[in-house]
Amino acid sequence: MPQRISIGFHASPPLALRVSDAELMSLQSAIGGDGWHEVTGEDGTVKLNLQHVLWLKVDKDEQRVGFGLGG
């Protein structure tokens, strides 16, 4: 099941992607390094300059749409 992630940068809006667990683990390992890292998501491939990545957010909860979801 794809993971929803957001990647924050120095001077641009966050980038939202849906990636596999393997892609997420690869990105997490690369963050903090130098150079470029390629991330393949459901909608395509993105090449990131790792020096400009400030944060990575992983959404754990699935989005729910509908009525009566509150407790």
PDB file of N, CA, C, O and CB in Angstrom:
ATOM      1  N   MET A   1       0.851  -1.189   0.000  1.00  0.00           N
ATOM      2  CA  MET A   1       0.000   0.000   0.000  1.00  0.00           C
ATOM      3  C   MET A   1       0.891   1.244   0.000  1.00  0.00           C
ATOM      4  O   MET A   1       1.785   1.359   0.838  1.00  0.00           O
ATOM      5  CB  MET A   1      -0.965   0.002   1.234  1.00  0.00           C
ATOM      6  N   PRO A   2       0.660   2.167  -0.921  1.00  0.00           N
ATOM      7  CA  PRO A   2       1.504   3.366  -0.995  1.00  0.00           C
ATOM      8  C   PRO A   2       1.383   4.243   0.245  1.00  0.00           C
ATOM      9  O   PRO A   2       0.328   4.319   0.874  1.00  0.00           O
ATOM     10  CB  PRO A   2       1.145   4.176  -2.223  1.00  0.00           C
ATOM     11  N   GLN A   3       2.480   4.898   0.577  1.00  0.00           N
ATOM     12  CA  GLN A   3       2.532   5.836   1.704  1.00  0.00           C
ATOM     13  C   GLN A   3       2.373   7.251   1.155  1.00  0.00           C
ATOM     14  O   GLN A   3       2.940   7.583   0.114  1.00  0.00           O
ATOM     15  CB  GLN A   3       3.878   5.692   2.512  1.00  0.00           C
ATOM     16  N   ARG A   4       1.608   8.079   1.849  1.00  0.00           N
ATOM     17  CA  ARG A   4       1.504   9.492   1.480  1.00  0.00           C
ATOM     18  C   ARG A   4       2.600  10.239   2.218  1.00  0.00           C
ATOM     19  O   ARG A   4       2.703  10.155   3.442  1.00  0.00           O
ATOM     20  CB  ARG A   4       0.083  10.081   1.818  1.00  0.00           C
ATOM     21  N   ILE A   5       3.426  10.978   1.464  1.00  0.00           N
ATOM     22  CA  ILE A   5       4.492  11.746   2.084  1.00  0.00           C
ATOM     23  C   ILE A   5       4.457  13.180   1.571  1.00  0.00           C
ATOM     24  O   ILE A   5       3.894  13.465   0.514  1.00  0.00           O
ATOM     25  CB  ILE A   5       5.864  11.101   1.806  1.00  0.00           C
ATOM     26  N   SER A   6       5.071  14.078   2.343  1.00  0.00           N
ATOM     27  CA  SER A   6       5.301  15.459   1.932  1.00  0.00           C
ATOM     28  C   SER A   6       6.760  15.753   2.204  1.00  0.00           C
ATOM     29  O   SER A   6       7.299  15.363   3.240  1.00  0.00           O
ATOM     30  CB  SER A   6       4.353  16.470   2.685  1.00  0.00           C
ATOM     31  N   ILE A   7       7.409  16.453   1.260  1.00  0.00           N
ATOM     32  CA  ILE A   7       8.812  16.799   1.385  1.00  0.00           C
ATOM     33  C   ILE A   7       8.909  18.313   1.387  1.00  0.00           C
ATOM     34  O   ILE A   7       8.409  18.971   0.474  1.00  0.00           O
ATOM     35  CB  ILE A   7       9.667  16.171   0.235  1.00  0.00           C
ATOM     36  N   GLY A   8       9.556  18.879   2.420  1.00  0.00           N
ATOM     37  CA  GLY A   8       9.705  20.322   2.541  1.00  0.00           C
ATOM     38  C   GLY A   8      11.071  20.781   2.070  1.00  0.00           C
ATOM     39  O   GLY A   8      12.073  20.092   2.260  1.00  0.00           O
ATOM     40  N   PHE A   9      11.099  21.965   1.446  1.00  0.00           N
ATOM     41  CA  PHE A   9      12.317  22.525   0.873  1.00  0.00           C
ATOM     42  C   PHE A   9      12.577  23.915   1.424  1.00  0.00           C
ATOM     43  O   PHE A   9      11.721  24.502   2.086  1.00  0.00           O
ATOM     44  CB  PHE A   9      12.224  22.569  -0.653  1.00  0.00           C
ATOM     45  N   HIS A  10      13.784  24.444   1.142  1.00  0.00           N
ATOM     46  CA  HIS A  10      14.169  25.781   1.585  1.00  0.00           C
ATOM     47  C   HIS A  10      13.270  26.866   1.013  1.00  0.00           C
ATOM     48  O   HIS A  10      12.746  27.681   1.772  1.00  0.00           O
ATOM     49  CB  HIS A  10      15.600  26.058   1.202  1.00  0.00           C
ATOM     50  N   ALA A  11      13.076  26.901  -0.293  1.00  0.00           N
ATOM     51  CA  ALA A  11      12.450  28.063  -0.922  1.00  0.00           C
ATOM     52  C   ALA A  11      11.287  27.711  -1.850  1.00  0.00           C
ATOM     53  O   ALA A  11      11.027  28.436  -2.810  1.00  0.00           O
ATOM     54  CB  ALA A  11      13.480  28.825  -1.695  1.00  0.00           C
ATOM     55  N   SER A  12      10.601  26.634  -1.584  1.00  0.00           N
ATOM     56  CA  SER A  12       9.451  26.290  -2.422  1.00  0.00           C
ATOM     57  C   SER A  12       8.416  25.551  -1.585  1.00  0.00           C
ATOM     58  O   SER A  12       8.725  25.064  -0.498  1.00  0.00           O
ATOM     59  CB  SER A  12       9.886  25.428  -3.638  1.00  0.00           C
ATOM     60  N   PRO A  13       7.183  25.466  -2.091  1.00  0.00           N
ATOM     61  CA  PRO A  13       6.142  24.745  -1.348  1.00  0.00           C
ATOM     62  C   PRO A  13       6.488  23.263  -1.214  1.00  0.00           C
ATOM     63  O   PRO A  13       7.279  22.734  -1.995  1.00  0.00           O
ATOM     64  CB  PRO A  13       4.777  24.906  -2.042  1.00  0.00           C
ATOM     65  N   PRO A  14       5.897  22.599  -0.228  1.00  0.00           N
ATOM     66  CA  PRO A  14       6.127  21.152  -0.066  1.00  0.00           C
ATOM     67  C   PRO A  14       5.649  20.361  -1.282  1.00  0.00           C
ATOM     68  O   PRO A  14       4.745  20.779  -2.005  1.00  0.00           O
ATOM     69  CB  PRO A  14       5.417  20.639   1.192  1.00  0.00           C
ATOM     70  N   LEU A  15       6.271  19.230  -1.478  1.00  0.00           N
ATOM     71  CA  LEU A  15       5.923  18.314  -2.558  1.00  0.00           C
ATOM     72  C   LEU A  15       5.231  17.104  -1.941  1.00  0.00           C
ATOM     73  O   LEU A  15       5.789  16.456  -1.056  1.00  0.00           O
ATOM     74  CB  LEU A  15       7.190  17.888  -3.379  1.00  0.00           C
ATOM     75  N   ALA A  16       4.019  16.795  -2.401  1.00  0.00           N
ATOM     76  CA  ALA A  16       3.262  15.641  -1.909  1.00  0.00           C
ATOM     77  C   ALA A  16       3.383  14.502  -2.913  1.00  0.00           C
ATOM     78  O   ALA A  16       3.222  14.702  -4.117  1.00  0.00           O
ATOM     79  CB  ALA A  16       1.765  16.010  -1.670  1.00  0.00           C
ATOM     80  N   LEU A  17       3.666  13.310  -2.409  1.00  0.00           N
ATOM     81  CA  LEU A  17       3.813  12.119  -3.249  1.00  0.00           C
ATOM     82  C   LEU A  17       3.182  10.920  -2.568  1.00  0.00           C
ATOM     83  O   LEU A  17       2.986  10.911  -1.353  1.00  0.00           O
ATOM     84  CB  LEU A  17       5.296  11.841  -3.555  1.00  0.00           C
ATOM     85  N   ARG A  18       2.869   9.914  -3.359  1.00  0.00           N
ATOM     86  CA  ARG A  18       2.473   8.598  -2.843  1.00  0.00           C
ATOM     87  C   ARG A  18       3.542   7.636  -3.327  1.00  0.00           C
ATOM     88  O   ARG A  18       3.721   7.447  -4.530  1.00  0.00           O
ATOM     89  CB  ARG A  18       1.010   8.161  -3.331  1.00  0.00           C
ATOM     90  N   VAL A  19       4.261   7.019  -2.371  1.00  0.00           N
ATOM     91  CA  VAL A  19       5.397   6.161  -2.707  1.00  0.00           C
ATOM     92  C   VAL A  19       5.267   4.808  -2.016  1.00  0.00           C
ATOM     93  O   VAL A  19       4.535   4.655  -1.037  1.00  0.00           O
ATOM     94  CB  VAL A  19       6.723   6.838  -2.310  1.00  0.00           C
ATOM     95  N   SER A  20       5.994   3.834  -2.551  1.00  0.00           N
ATOM     96  CA  SER A  20       6.021   2.502  -1.936  1.00  0.00           C
ATOM     97  C   SER A  20       6.855   2.540  -0.661  1.00  0.00           C
ATOM     98  O   SER A  20       7.595   3.495  -0.421  1.00  0.00           O
ATOM     99  CB  SER A  20       6.589   1.447  -2.924  1.00  0.00           C
ATOM    100  N   ASP A  21       6.731   1.506   0.145  1.00  0.00           N
ATOM    101  CA  ASP A  21       7.539   1.402   1.366  1.00  0.00           C
ATOM    102  C   ASP A  21       9.025   1.399   1.043  1.00  0.00           C
ATOM    103  O   ASP A  21       9.819   2.007   1.761  1.00  0.00           O
ATOM    104  CB  ASP A  21       7.174   0.135   2.144  1.00  0.00           C
ATOM    105  N   ALA A  22       9.409   0.716  -0.039  1.00  0.00           N
ATOM    106  CA  ALA A  22      10.822   0.649  -0.428  1.00  0.00           C
ATOM    107  C   ALA A  22      11.340   2.028  -0.828  1.00  0.00           C
ATOM    108  O   ALA A  22      12.461   2.392  -0.474  1.00  0.00           O
ATOM    109  CB  ALA A  22      11.016  -0.346  -1.588  1.00  0.00           C
ATOM    110  N   GLU A  23      10.537   2.799  -1.560  1.00  0.00           N
ATOM    111  CA  GLU A  23      10.947   4.150  -1.956  1.00  0.00           C
ATOM    112  C   GLU A  23      11.080   5.044  -0.729  1.00  0.00           C
ATOM    113  O   GLU A  23      12.016   5.839  -0.637  1.00  0.00           O
ATOM    114  CB  GLU A  23       9.937   4.757  -2.955  1.00  0.00           C
ATOM    115  N   LEU A  24      10.150   4.919   0.208  1.00  0.00           N
ATOM    116  CA  LEU A  24      10.207   5.709   1.435  1.00  0.00           C
ATOM    117  C   LEU A  24      11.476   5.389   2.224  1.00  0.00           C
ATOM    118  O   LEU A  24      12.157   6.301   2.691  1.00  0.00           O
ATOM    119  CB  LEU A  24       8.961   5.449   2.299  1.00  0.00           C
ATOM    120  N   MET A  25      11.793   4.131   2.374  1.00  0.00           N
ATOM    121  CA  MET A  25      13.001   3.736   3.118  1.00  0.00           C
ATOM    122  C   MET A  25      14.258   4.256   2.421  1.00  0.00           C
ATOM    123  O   MET A  25      15.196   4.699   3.084  1.00  0.00           O
ATOM    124  CB  MET A  25      13.072   2.196   3.261  1.00  0.00           C
ATOM    125  N   SER A  26      14.281   4.204   1.103  1.00  0.00           N
ATOM    126  CA  SER A  26      15.420   4.705   0.340  1.00  0.00           C
ATOM    127  C   SER A  26      15.578   6.213   0.534  1.00  0.00           C
ATOM    128  O   SER A  26      16.695   6.698   0.717  1.00  0.00           O
ATOM    129  CB  SER A  26      15.254   4.373  -1.153  1.00  0.00           C
ATOM    130  N   LEU A  27      14.486   6.945   0.497  1.00  0.00           N
ATOM    131  CA  LEU A  27      14.529   8.387   0.700  1.00  0.00           C
ATOM    132  C   LEU A  27      14.974   8.724   2.121  1.00  0.00           C
ATOM    133  O   LEU A  27      15.796   9.619   2.317  1.00  0.00           O
ATOM    134  CB  LEU A  27      13.159   9.007   0.413  1.00  0.00           C
ATOM    135  N   GLN A  28      14.440   8.020   3.104  1.00  0.00           N
ATOM    136  CA  GLN A  28      14.827   8.273   4.486  1.00  0.00           C
ATOM    137  C   GLN A  28      16.326   8.048   4.700  1.00  0.00           C
ATOM    138  O   GLN A  28      16.958   8.774   5.467  1.00  0.00           O
ATOM    139  CB  GLN A  28      14.025   7.381   5.428  1.00  0.00           C
ATOM    140  N   SER A  29      16.887   7.061   4.036  1.00  0.00           N
ATOM    141  CA  SER A  29      18.319   6.794   4.140  1.00  0.00           C
ATOM    142  C   SER A  29      19.146   7.881   3.469  1.00  0.00           C
ATOM    143  O   SER A  29      20.247   8.200   3.918  1.00  0.00           O
ATOM    144  CB  SER A  29      18.646   5.444   3.526  1.00  0.00           C
ATOM    145  N   ALA A  30      18.612   8.449   2.389  1.00  0.00           N
ATOM    146  CA  ALA A  30      19.359   9.446   1.617  1.00  0.00           C
ATOM    147  C   ALA A  30      19.338  10.837   2.241  1.00  0.00           C
ATOM    148  O   ALA A  30      20.289  11.602   2.075  1.00  0.00           O
ATOM    149  CB  ALA A  30      18.808   9.522   0.223  1.00  0.00           C
ATOM    150  N   ILE A  31      18.261  11.175   2.958  1.00  0.00           N
ATOM    151  CA  ILE A  31      18.134  12.518   3.525  1.00  0.00           C
ATOM    152  C   ILE A  31      19.302  12.784   4.471  1.00  0.00           C
ATOM    153  O   ILE A  31      19.680  11.941   5.285  1.00  0.00           O
ATOM    154  CB  ILE A  31      16.777  12.680   4.270  1.00  0.00           C
ATOM    155  N   GLY A  32      19.856  13.979   4.334  1.00  0.00           N
ATOM    156  CA  GLY A  32      21.018  14.358   5.125  1.00  0.00           C
ATOM    157  C   GLY A  32      22.303  14.192   4.334  1.00  0.00           C
ATOM    158  O   GLY A  32      23.368  14.637   4.762  1.00  0.00           O
ATOM    159  N   GLY A  33      22.200  13.554   3.185  1.00  0.00           N
ATOM    160  CA  GLY A  33      23.362  13.349   2.332  1.00  0.00           C
ATOM    161  C   GLY A  33      23.507  14.488   1.332  1.00  0.00           C
ATOM    162  O   GLY A  33      22.773  15.475   1.380  1.00  0.00           O
ATOM    163  N   ASP A  34      24.450  14.336   0.442  1.00  0.00           N
ATOM    164  CA  ASP A  34      24.697  15.322  -0.603  1.00  0.00           C
ATOM    165  C   ASP A  34      24.250  14.766  -1.950  1.00  0.00           C
ATOM    166  O   ASP A  34      24.001  13.569  -2.094  1.00  0.00           O
ATOM    167  CB  ASP A  34      26.192  15.718  -0.645  1.00  0.00           C
ATOM    168  N   GLY A  35      24.155  15.649  -2.924  1.00  0.00           N
ATOM    169  CA  GLY A  35      23.860  15.226  -4.282  1.00  0.00           C
ATOM    170  C   GLY A  35      22.374  15.100  -4.533  1.00  0.00           C
ATOM    171  O   GLY A  35      21.554  15.751  -3.885  1.00  0.00           O
ATOM    172  N   TRP A  36      22.045  14.244  -5.494  1.00  0.00           N
ATOM    173  CA  TRP A  36      20.677  14.075  -5.958  1.00  0.00           C
ATOM    174  C   TRP A  36      20.167  12.687  -5.602  1.00  0.00           C
ATOM    175  O   TRP A  36      20.933  11.726  -5.529  1.00  0.00           O
ATOM    176  CB  TRP A  36      20.587  14.306  -7.471  1.00  0.00           C
ATOM    177  N   HIS A  37      18.855  12.599  -5.381  1.00  0.00           N
ATOM    178  CA  HIS A  37      18.213  11.319  -5.091  1.00  0.00           C
ATOM    179  C   HIS A  37      16.934  11.243  -5.916  1.00  0.00           C
ATOM    180  O   HIS A  37      16.168  12.206  -5.969  1.00  0.00           O
ATOM    181  CB  HIS A  37      17.912  11.157  -3.554  1.00  0.00           C
ATOM    182  N   GLU A  38      16.704  10.116  -6.553  1.00  0.00           N
ATOM    183  CA  GLU A  38      15.515   9.912  -7.380  1.00  0.00           C
ATOM    184  C   GLU A  38      14.453   9.151  -6.594  1.00  0.00           C
ATOM    185  O   GLU A  38      14.728   8.115  -5.989  1.00  0.00           O
ATOM    186  CB  GLU A  38      15.874   9.151  -8.676  1.00  0.00           C
ATOM    187  N   VAL A  39      13.233   9.689  -6.617  1.00  0.00           N
ATOM    188  CA  VAL A  39      12.103   9.069  -5.927  1.00  0.00           C
ATOM    189  C   VAL A  39      11.025   8.772  -6.965  1.00  0.00           C
ATOM    190  O   VAL A  39      10.609   9.669  -7.698  1.00  0.00           O
ATOM    191  CB  VAL A  39      11.549   9.995  -4.780  1.00  0.00           C
ATOM    192  N   THR A  40      10.574   7.530  -7.033  1.00  0.00           N
ATOM    193  CA  THR A  40       9.508   7.148  -7.951  1.00  0.00           C
ATOM    194  C   THR A  40       8.211   6.993  -7.171  1.00  0.00           C
ATOM    195  O   THR A  40       8.113   6.183  -6.249  1.00  0.00           O
ATOM    196  CB  THR A  40       9.860   5.837  -8.703  1.00  0.00           C
ATOM    197  N   GLY A  41       7.224   7.785  -7.559  1.00  0.00           N
ATOM    198  CA  GLY A  41       5.914   7.738  -6.927  1.00  0.00           C
ATOM    199  C   GLY A  41       4.869   7.229  -7.889  1.00  0.00           C
ATOM    200  O   GLY A  41       5.194   6.835  -9.009  1.00  0.00           O
ATOM    201  N   GLU A  42       3.617   7.232  -7.470  1.00  0.00           N
ATOM    202  CA  GLU A  42       2.523   6.758  -8.309  1.00  0.00           C
ATOM    203  C   GLU A  42       2.354   7.592  -9.573  1.00  0.00           C
ATOM    204  O   GLU A  42       1.965   7.069 -10.617  1.00  0.00           O
ATOM    205  CB  GLU A  42       1.236   6.759  -7.524  1.00  0.00           C
ATOM    206  N   ASP A  43       2.646   8.890  -9.484  1.00  0.00           N
ATOM    207  CA  ASP A  43       2.414   9.788 -10.611  1.00  0.00           C
ATOM    208  C   ASP A  43       3.650  10.062 -11.450  1.00  0.00           C
ATOM    209  O   ASP A  43       3.567  10.782 -12.446  1.00  0.00           O
ATOM    210  CB  ASP A  43       1.874  11.076 -10.114  1.00  0.00           C
ATOM    211  N   GLY A  44       4.795   9.506 -11.073  1.00  0.00           N
ATOM    212  CA  GLY A  44       6.014   9.755 -11.836  1.00  0.00           C
ATOM    213  C   GLY A  44       7.240   9.747 -10.946  1.00  0.00           C
ATOM    214  O   GLY A  44       7.196   9.338  -9.785  1.00  0.00           O
ATOM    215  N   THR A  45       8.347  10.216 -11.534  1.00  0.00           N
ATOM    216  CA  THR A  45       9.630  10.210 -10.855  1.00  0.00           C
ATOM    217  C   THR A  45      10.083  11.642 -10.590  1.00  0.00           C
ATOM    218  O   THR A  45       9.924  12.521 -11.437  1.00  0.00           O
ATOM    219  CB  THR A  45      10.682   9.451 -11.686  1.00  0.00           C
ATOM    220  N   VAL A  46      10.650  11.864  -9.403  1.00  0.00           N
ATOM    221  CA  VAL A  46      11.147  13.180  -9.002  1.00  0.00           C
ATOM    222  C   VAL A  46      12.606  13.027  -8.612  1.00  0.00           C
ATOM    223  O   VAL A  46      12.975  12.080  -7.917  1.00  0.00           O
ATOM    224  CB  VAL A  46      10.305  13.781  -7.821  1.00  0.00           C
ATOM    225  N   LYS A  47      13.432  13.958  -9.059  1.00  0.00           N
ATOM    226  CA  LYS A  47      14.832  13.992  -8.668  1.00  0.00           C
ATOM    227  C   LYS A  47      15.006  15.128  -7.675  1.00  0.00           C
ATOM    228  O   LYS A  47      14.702  16.281  -7.984  1.00  0.00           O
ATOM    229  CB  LYS A  47      15.772  14.167  -9.905  1.00  0.00           C
ATOM    230  N   LEU A  48      15.496  14.804  -6.476  1.00  0.00           N
ATOM    231  CA  LEU A  48      15.617  15.793  -5.407  1.00  0.00           C
ATOM    232  C   LEU A  48      17.076  16.152  -5.164  1.00  0.00           C
ATOM    233  O   LEU A  48      17.943  15.278  -5.130  1.00  0.00           O
ATOM    234  CB  LEU A  48      14.980  15.269  -4.115  1.00  0.00           C
ATOM    235  N   ASN A  49      17.342  17.452  -4.995  1.00  0.00           N
ATOM    236  CA  ASN A  49      18.645  17.897  -4.523  1.00  0.00           C
ATOM    237  C   ASN A  49      18.597  17.801  -2.997  1.00  0.00           C
ATOM    238  O   ASN A  49      17.922  18.597  -2.345  1.00  0.00           O
ATOM    239  CB  ASN A  49      18.989  19.373  -5.020  1.00  0.00           C
ATOM    240  N   LEU A  50      19.302  16.845  -2.441  1.00  0.00           N
ATOM    241  CA  LEU A  50      19.198  16.542  -1.011  1.00  0.00           C
ATOM    242  C   LEU A  50      19.634  17.695  -0.118  1.00  0.00           C
ATOM    243  O   LEU A  50      19.211  17.770   1.036  1.00  0.00           O
ATOM    244  CB  LEU A  50      20.021  15.329  -0.690  1.00  0.00           C
ATOM    245  N   GLN A  51      20.467  18.588  -0.623  1.00  0.00           N
ATOM    246  CA  GLN A  51      20.927  19.725   0.182  1.00  0.00           C
ATOM    247  C   GLN A  51      19.803  20.712   0.465  1.00  0.00           C
ATOM    248  O   GLN A  51      19.917  21.531   1.377  1.00  0.00           O
ATOM    249  CB  GLN A  51      22.071  20.441  -0.522  1.00  0.00           C
ATOM    250  N   HIS A  52      18.715  20.646  -0.306  1.00  0.00           N
ATOM    251  CA  HIS A  52      17.603  21.586  -0.138  1.00  0.00           C
ATOM    252  C   HIS A  52      16.407  20.977   0.591  1.00  0.00           C
ATOM    253  O   HIS A  52      15.411  21.665   0.816  1.00  0.00           O
ATOM    254  CB  HIS A  52      17.160  22.095  -1.486  1.00  0.00           C
ATOM    255  N   VAL A  53      16.487  19.713   0.959  1.00  0.00           N
ATOM    256  CA  VAL A  53      15.378  19.064   1.682  1.00  0.00           C
ATOM    257  C   VAL A  53      15.492  19.412   3.166  1.00  0.00           C
ATOM    258  O   VAL A  53      16.510  19.141   3.803  1.00  0.00           O
ATOM    259  CB  VAL A  53      15.396  17.500   1.472  1.00  0.00           C
ATOM    260  N   LEU A  54      14.429  20.018   3.708  1.00  0.00           N
ATOM    261  CA  LEU A  54      14.403  20.393   5.123  1.00  0.00           C
ATOM    262  C   LEU A  54      13.709  19.368   5.998  1.00  0.00           C
ATOM    263  O   LEU A  54      14.143  19.113   7.122  1.00  0.00           O
ATOM    264  CB  LEU A  54      13.727  21.720   5.287  1.00  0.00           C
ATOM    265  N   TRP A  55      12.638  18.781   5.496  1.00  0.00           N
ATOM    266  CA  TRP A  55      11.879  17.837   6.307  1.00  0.00           C
ATOM    267  C   TRP A  55      11.134  16.847   5.422  1.00  0.00           C
ATOM    268  O   TRP A  55      10.927  17.064   4.228  1.00  0.00           O
ATOM    269  CB  TRP A  55      10.897  18.579   7.218  1.00  0.00           C
ATOM    270  N   LEU A  56      10.741  15.751   6.064  1.00  0.00           N
ATOM    271  CA  LEU A  56       9.951  14.703   5.418  1.00  0.00           C
ATOM    272  C   LEU A  56       8.816  14.329   6.368  1.00  0.00           C
ATOM    273  O   LEU A  56       9.054  13.969   7.520  1.00  0.00           O
ATOM    274  CB  LEU A  56      10.837  13.445   5.058  1.00  0.00           C
ATOM    275  N   LYS A  57       7.591  14.416   5.879  1.00  0.00           N
ATOM    276  CA  LYS A  57       6.420  14.046   6.678  1.00  0.00           C
ATOM    277  C   LYS A  57       5.810  12.795   6.067  1.00  0.00           C
ATOM    278  O   LYS A  57       5.587  12.736   4.858  1.00  0.00           O
ATOM    279  CB  LYS A  57       5.372  15.214   6.740  1.00  0.00           C
ATOM    280  N   VAL A  58       5.539  11.795   6.898  1.00  0.00           N
ATOM    281  CA  VAL A  58       4.893  10.562   6.461  1.00  0.00           C
ATOM    282  C   VAL A  58       3.519  10.510   7.118  1.00  0.00           C
ATOM    283  O   VAL A  58       3.414  10.480   8.344  1.00  0.00           O
ATOM    284  CB  VAL A  58       5.753   9.293   6.825  1.00  0.00           C
ATOM    285  N   ASP A  59       2.472  10.500   6.306  1.00  0.00           N
ATOM    286  CA  ASP A  59       1.109  10.433   6.827  1.00  0.00           C
ATOM    287  C   ASP A  59       0.773   8.990   7.141  1.00  0.00           C
ATOM    288  O   ASP A  59       0.796   8.135   6.257  1.00  0.00           O
ATOM    289  CB  ASP A  59       0.090  11.028   5.819  1.00  0.00           C
ATOM    290  N   LYS A  60       0.462   8.719   8.394  1.00  0.00           N
ATOM    291  CA  LYS A  60       0.151   7.353   8.818  1.00  0.00           C
ATOM    292  C   LYS A  60      -1.332   7.041   8.733  1.00  0.00           C
ATOM    293  O   LYS A  60      -1.712   5.895   8.496  1.00  0.00           O
ATOM    294  CB  LYS A  60       0.631   7.128  10.227  1.00  0.00           C
ATOM    295  N   ASP A  61      -2.169   8.046   8.924  1.00  0.00           N
ATOM    296  CA  ASP A  61      -3.614   7.811   8.927  1.00  0.00           C
ATOM    297  C   ASP A  61      -4.168   7.941   7.523  1.00  0.00           C
ATOM    298  O   ASP A  61      -3.809   8.860   6.787  1.00  0.00           O
ATOM    299  CB  ASP A  61      -4.328   8.792   9.873  1.00  0.00           C
ATOM    300  N   GLU A  62      -5.039   7.023   7.154  1.00  0.00           N
ATOM    301  CA  GLU A  62      -5.720   7.095   5.873  1.00  0.00           C
ATOM    302  C   GLU A  62      -6.764   8.195   5.941  1.00  0.00           C
ATOM    303  O   GLU A  62      -7.402   8.390   6.976  1.00  0.00           O
ATOM    304  CB  GLU A  62      -6.366   5.734   5.503  1.00  0.00           C
ATOM    305  N   GLN A  63      -6.940   8.917   4.838  1.00  0.00           N
ATOM    306  CA  GLN A  63      -7.987   9.924   4.792  1.00  0.00           C
ATOM    307  C   GLN A  63      -9.337   9.234   4.705  1.00  0.00           C
ATOM    308  O   GLN A  63      -9.495   8.220   4.024  1.00  0.00           O
ATOM    309  CB  GLN A  63      -7.781  10.887   3.599  1.00  0.00           C
ATOM    310  N   ARG A  64     -10.302   9.802   5.406  1.00  0.00           N
ATOM    311  CA  ARG A  64     -11.640   9.217   5.395  1.00  0.00           C
ATOM    312  C   ARG A  64     -12.626  10.268   4.920  1.00  0.00           C
ATOM    313  O   ARG A  64     -12.533  11.437   5.293  1.00  0.00           O
ATOM    314  CB  ARG A  64     -12.036   8.680   6.802  1.00  0.00           C
ATOM    315  N   VAL A  65     -13.554   9.849   4.107  1.00  0.00           N
ATOM    316  CA  VAL A  65     -14.579  10.756   3.598  1.00  0.00           C
ATOM    317  C   VAL A  65     -15.921  10.132   3.922  1.00  0.00           C
ATOM    318  O   VAL A  65     -16.137   8.941   3.698  1.00  0.00           O
ATOM    319  CB  VAL A  65     -14.422  11.018   2.054  1.00  0.00           C
ATOM    320  N   GLY A  66     -16.819  10.947   4.450  1.00  0.00           N
ATOM    321  CA  GLY A  66     -18.142  10.419   4.743  1.00  0.00           C
ATOM    322  C   GLY A  66     -18.737  11.038   5.980  1.00  0.00           C
ATOM    323  O   GLY A  66     -18.173  11.959   6.571  1.00  0.00           O
ATOM    324  N   PHE A  67     -19.883  10.522   6.362  1.00  0.00           N
ATOM    325  CA  PHE A  67     -20.593  11.025   7.510  1.00  0.00           C
ATOM    326  C   PHE A  67     -20.496  10.014   8.654  1.00  0.00           C
ATOM    327  O   PHE A  67     -20.328   8.815   8.433  1.00  0.00           O
ATOM    328  CB  PHE A  67     -22.061  11.319   7.153  1.00  0.00           C
ATOM    329  N   GLY A  68     -20.605  10.522   9.866  1.00  0.00           N
ATOM    330  CA  GLY A  68     -20.645   9.654  11.023  1.00  0.00           C
ATOM    331  C   GLY A  68     -19.312   9.031  11.388  1.00  0.00           C
ATOM    332  O   GLY A  68     -19.266   7.965  12.002  1.00  0.00           O
ATOM    333  N   LEU A  69     -18.213   9.700  11.008  1.00  0.00           N
ATOM    334  CA  LEU A  69     -16.922   9.142  11.338  1.00  0.00           C
ATOM    335  C   LEU A  69     -16.452   9.531  12.725  1.00  0.00           C
ATOM    336  O   LEU A  69     -15.541   8.911  13.273  1.00  0.00           O
ATOM    337  CB  LEU A  69     -15.917   9.570  10.329  1.00  0.00           C
ATOM    338  N   GLY A  70     -17.066  10.550  13.293  1.00  0.00           N
ATOM    339  CA  GLY A  70     -16.690  10.976  14.637  1.00  0.00           C
ATOM    340  C   GLY A  70     -17.228  10.026  15.679  1.00  0.00           C
ATOM    341  O   GLY A  70     -18.202   9.311  15.446  1.00  0.00           O
ATOM    342  N   GLY A  71     -16.588  10.024  16.827  1.00  0.00           N
ATOM    343  CA  GLY A  71     -17.013   9.093  17.858  1.00  0.00           C
ATOM    344  C   GLY A  71     -17.941   9.666  18.749  1.00  0.00           C
ATOM    345  O   GLY A  71     -18.396   9.000  19.679  1.00  0.00           O
TER     346      GLY A  71
END
